[in-house]
Amino acid sequence: MQYDLEERCVKFGEDAIRFCKIIKINEFTKPLINQLIRSATSMELIEKKLR
């Protein structure tokens, strides 16, 4: 079960980054993209700390 959670967290972070790469960057979207990437990839960091 732990392995499945790790894989899902990594995939979610990767998918979020791929999604952000297709968004047009401007003064409005830049902070939103940055926040989305930080939020989506923080699950990977939290999960690694729990080990």
C-alpha positions, 0 to 999 in steps of 0.5 A: 500500500505504501508503494502505491501511495508513493507512486500516485504522489509522484505521478500527480506531481509530474502531471501537475508540472506537465499541465503547468507547462501548457498554460500561457504565462502572463502576470496573472497566471505566473503566481498561480502556476508557481503555487500549483507546482508547489502544492502538487509537489509538496505531497511527494516531500511530505510522503518522503518525510513520513518514512 
